[in-house]
Amino acid sequence: MSPEQIPLREKILQLKRERRAIILAHNYQRDEVQEIADFTGDSLELSRTAASLDCDVIVFAGVHFMAESASILCPDKTVLLPEAEAGCPMADMIRVGSPREVIMAYPGFPDPPPLVFPTHFSLEALKRQYPAAPVIAYVNTSAEVKAASDVCCTSANVVQIVESLPDAVVISVPDRNLSAWAQRHTTKKVISWDGYCHVHQRAEPRDLERARHAYPHALVMAHPECRLEVLEMADHVTSTSGMLRFAKASSAKEFVVGTELGLLYRLRRENPGKTFYPLREDMVCPDMKKTTLESIFRALRDTRHVIRVPEEIRVRAKKALDRMLSIR
């Protein structure tokens, strides 16, 4: 059989064996990408898995900050990002130094309209305003931002991280909705950056009202990146991994899912006797959908788009991640 006749999936698996590679896929990736992955999960969960495995190459089917996290935790491994332009608009809304205006438009996604996010000050300037406040960086940030922070957090442990710090005032970046959720569950003062995820931001209370009317027996799960008024109406607020665990453990048979649509593939696969409905049909991240089997194949074949965090930044960013991981 000639190379042209070998199905693309088989070519990828063959290259994976030859390169001693593993494929990691975020829960929001395309169905076929999740199918071929060795591990699926959220970004930090996947990077921690990669750090424990015996491999030479990590192909991260996700977005840029996720591949950076893998590089931070696995400096001895080659980390490949199949699509170089797969980024995170929310992560791009914050910079350590000079402020800038971020303008992002997604053709085919008219609601919300193109994002115009003026950053009026930098993280450095915010830290000067609150010099005694530690900075908590969501893992959905660049390595540079992590390196300028004191500790990282995930959507699952943000409240725990806030409560673990001795300070009465903390800075939380970059997601204003995650920060609001943390503020809702602590007596401490949370200084929030004004960033957001455009996918989760589009969910509104009227969407939950419509879902409850359409599916009266369904439990509503919502991601903490949603607006606070949406979270307060949901039955369960948790990360993508938390949604997977909750759906599996629950006796309920129907669920409304308030996060990016990619998670529905795994929810349905792991719970064949249950039914899952999207909170909104347009909760799709274009960046997460950029990765294809073709781009994974090219990345493995040509060692394309190597992500390597400079050592000075990597060491400081790892310190913030390690501090988070040490908090139980």
C-alpha positions in Angstrom: 0.0 0.0 0.0 1.4 3.4 -1.0 1.6 6.2 1.5 -1.3 8.0 -0.3 -3.5 5.0 0.3 -3.0 4.9 4.0 -5.9 6.6 5.8 -4.9 9.8 7.6 -5.7 8.3 11.0 -3.3 5.4 10.5 -0.6 7.8 9.3 -1.0 9.8 12.5 -0.8 6.7 14.7 2.3 5.5 12.8 4.0 8.8 13.2 3.1 8.9 16.9 4.8 5.5 17.4 7.9 6.6 15.5 8.2 9.9 17.3 7.4 8.5 20.8 4.6 11.1 20.9 1.4 11.5 22.8 -1.7 13.5 21.6 -3.5 15.6 24.1 -6.9 17.1 23.2 -8.9 19.6 25.2 -12.5 18.9 25.9 -13.6 21.6 23.4 -11.8 20.0 20.4 -13.6 18.6 17.4 -15.0 15.1 17.9 -12.5 13.4 15.5 -9.6 15.1 17.3 -10.8 13.9 20.7 -11.3 10.4 19.2 -7.6 10.1 18.2 -6.2 11.6 21.4 -4.4 9.6 24.0 -5.9 11.8 26.7 -8.7 14.3 26.8 -9.4 16.8 29.5 -9.0 20.4 30.6 -5.8 22.3 30.0 -4.0 21.9 33.3 -5.1 18.3 33.8 -3.6 17.4 30.4 -0.3 19.1 31.1 0.1 17.4 34.4 -0.7 14.1 32.7 2.0 14.8 30.1 4.6 15.6 32.8 4.1 12.1 34.2 4.4 10.2 30.9 7.5 8.7 29.2 7.4 10.3 25.8 9.6 12.6 23.6 6.9 14.7 21.9 3.6 16.2 23.0 1.1 17.2 20.4 -1.3 19.6 22.2 -4.7 19.9 20.4 -5.8 23.1 22.1 -4.8 26.7 22.1 -1.5 28.5 22.7 -1.6 29.0 26.4 -2.2 25.3 26.9 0.8 24.3 24.9 2.8 26.8 26.9 1.6 25.1 30.1 2.8 21.8 28.8 6.2 23.4 28.0 6.4 24.9 31.5 5.8 21.5 33.1 7.7 19.4 30.6 10.8 21.4 29.6 12.6 18.2 28.4 9.9 17.4 25.9 9.1 18.8 22.4 5.7 20.4 22.6 3.8 20.9 19.3 0.8 23.1 18.7 -0.9 21.8 15.5 -2.4 25.2 14.6 -0.1 28.2 15.3 -3.0 30.6 15.1 -5.1 28.8 17.7 -5.2 31.4 20.5 -7.5 32.5 23.4 -9.1 35.9 23.1 -9.5 36.1 26.9 -5.8 35.3 27.5 -5.0 38.0 24.9 -6.9 40.6 26.9 -4.2 40.9 29.5 -0.5 41.9 29.2 2.1 42.3 31.8 3.6 45.5 30.4 2.4 48.0 27.9 -1.4 48.2 27.4 -3.0 47.8 24.0 -6.4 47.6 22.4 -7.4 44.1 21.5 -10.0 43.9 18.6 -11.3 40.4 17.7 -13.9 39.5 15.2 -15.3 36.1 14.3 -17.1 35.9 11.0 -20.1 33.7 11.3 -20.5 34.4 15.0 -22.6 37.6 15.0 -23.7 37.3 18.7 -21.8 38.9 20.4 -20.5 41.4 17.9 -16.8 41.8 17.3 -15.0 42.2 20.5 -13.3 45.6 21.2 -11.4 45.3 24.5 -9.4 48.4 25.5 -6.9 47.6 28.2 -6.6 50.8 30.1 -3.7 49.7 32.2 -1.2 46.8 32.4 -0.9 44.1 35.0 2.2 45.9 36.3 0.1 49.1 36.8 -2.6 47.2 38.6 0.0 45.7 40.9 1.3 49.1 41.7 -2.2 50.2 42.6 -2.5 47.3 45.1 1.1 46.5 46.0 0.2 44.3 49.0 -2.3 42.2 47.1 -1.1 38.8 45.6 -2.0 38.1 42.0 -4.0 35.0 41.2 -3.6 34.1 37.5 -6.2 31.8 35.9 -4.5 29.0 34.0 -6.1 30.5 30.9 -3.3 33.1 30.6 0.0 33.4 28.9 3.3 32.1 30.4 4.4 35.7 30.8 1.3 36.6 32.9 1.7 33.4 35.0 5.4 34.4 35.6 4.3 37.8 36.9 1.7 36.3 39.3 2.0 34.7 42.7 -0.2 31.7 42.2 -2.4 30.1 39.5 -5.9 28.8 39.7 -8.3 26.8 37.7 -12.1 27.3 37.2 -12.5 24.4 39.7 -10.3 25.7 42.5 -10.4 29.5 42.3 -12.4 29.9 45.6 -10.0 27.5 47.3 -7.0 29.4 46.1 -8.5 32.7 47.3 -9.3 31.3 50.7 -5.8 29.8 51.0 -4.0 33.1 50.9 -3.6 35.1 54.1 -4.3 38.4 52.4 -7.6 40.3 52.8 -7.3 41.7 49.3 -6.3 39.7 46.2 -6.0 40.4 42.5 -7.7 38.0 40.1 -6.9 37.9 36.4 -8.1 37.9 33.6 -11.7 36.6 33.8 -14.2 39.0 35.4 -16.9 36.3 35.6 -14.6 33.8 37.4 -13.5 36.6 39.7 -17.2 37.4 40.4 -17.9 33.8 41.2 -14.9 33.8 43.6 -16.1 37.0 45.2 -19.5 35.5 45.7 -17.9 32.7 47.9 -15.4 34.7 50.0 -15.4 37.6 52.4 -12.1 38.8 51.0 -11.9 41.6 48.5 -11.3 40.3 44.9 -9.8 43.0 42.5 -10.9 41.8 39.1 -9.4 42.3 35.7 -12.1 43.1 33.1 -11.5 40.2 30.7 -14.0 37.5 29.6 -14.5 34.5 27.4 -16.6 35.5 24.5 -18.2 32.0 24.3 -19.4 31.8 27.9 -20.2 35.6 28.0 -22.9 35.2 25.4 -25.0 33.0 27.8 -27.8 35.0 29.4 -30.4 34.4 32.1 -33.1 34.2 29.4 -31.2 31.3 27.9 -31.6 29.4 31.2 -35.3 30.3 31.4 -35.8 29.0 27.9 -33.9 25.8 28.6 -35.9 25.1 31.8 -39.1 25.6 29.9 -38.0 23.3 27.0 -36.4 20.7 29.3 -38.2 20.8 32.7 -36.6 17.6 34.0 -33.0 18.6 33.1 -30.4 19.8 35.5 -28.5 22.9 34.3 -24.7 22.8 34.5 -22.8 26.0 34.0 -19.1 26.9 33.7 -17.7 29.6 36.0 -16.7 31.7 33.0 -20.4 32.4 32.5 -22.0 35.6 33.9 -22.7 35.6 37.6 -26.5 36.0 37.1 -26.3 32.8 34.9 -24.3 30.9 37.5 -26.7 31.8 40.3 -29.6 30.3 38.3 -27.8 27.0 37.5 -28.2 23.8 39.4 -24.4 23.0 39.3 -21.5 25.3 38.6 -18.2 23.6 37.8 -15.3 23.2 35.3 -15.5 20.9 32.3 -14.0 18.0 34.2 -16.4 18.7 37.0 -19.3 18.5 34.6 -18.1 15.1 33.4 -18.0 13.8 37.0 -21.3 15.4 38.0 -23.2 14.0 35.0 -21.8 10.5 35.6 -22.6 10.5 39.3 -26.1 12.1 39.1 -29.3 10.1 38.9 -30.7 12.6 36.6 -31.2 11.6 33.0 -31.2 15.0 31.3 -28.8 17.9 31.5 -28.4 21.4 30.0 -24.8 22.1 29.3 -23.6 25.7 29.8 -20.2 25.6 28.2 -18.5 25.2 24.8 -20.2 22.6 22.6 -17.2 20.4 22.3 -17.8 18.9 25.7 -21.1 17.3 24.5 -19.1 14.7 22.6 -17.5 13.3 25.7 -20.6 13.7 27.9 -22.7 11.7 25.5 -20.0 9.1 24.9 -19.5 8.5 28.6 -23.2 8.6 29.5 -25.0 6.6 26.8 -28.2 6.4 28.9 -28.5 10.2 29.4 -29.4 13.2 27.2 -27.5 16.4 27.0 -28.7 19.7 25.5 -26.6 22.8 24.8 -27.6 25.9 26.7 -27.0 27.8 23.4 -26.3 26.4 20.0 -23.7 29.0 19.3 -21.4 28.4 22.3 -18.6 27.5 19.9 -14.9 28.6 20.2 -13.5 29.1 16.7 -10.0 28.8 18.0 -10.7 25.4 19.6 -12.1 24.2 16.3 -9.0 25.1 14.2 -7.2 21.9 15.0 -7.9 19.1 12.5 -6.5 15.6 11.9 -4.6 17.1 8.9 -2.9 19.7 11.1 -2.0 17.1 13.7 -0.5 14.9 11.0 1.6 17.9 9.6 2.7 18.8 13.1 4.0 15.3 13.8 5.5 14.8 10.3 7.3 18.1 10.1 7.8 19.0 13.8 5.7 22.1 13.1 4.9 24.9 15.6 7.2 24.0 18.5 6.2 25.8 21.7 9.0 26.5 24.0 8.8 29.0 26.9 12.0 30.9 27.6 13.7 29.5 30.7 13.6 32.7 32.7 9.8 33.0 32.2 9.3 29.2 32.6 10.9 29.0 36.0 8.8 31.8 37.4 5.6 30.6 35.8 6.2 27.1 37.1 6.6 28.5 40.6 3.0 30.0 40.4 1.7 26.6 39.1 3.5 24.7 41.7 2.2 26.9 44.5 -1.3 26.2 43.3 -0.7 22.4 43.1 0.6 22.5 46.7 -2.6 23.9 48.0 -5.0 21.1 49.1 
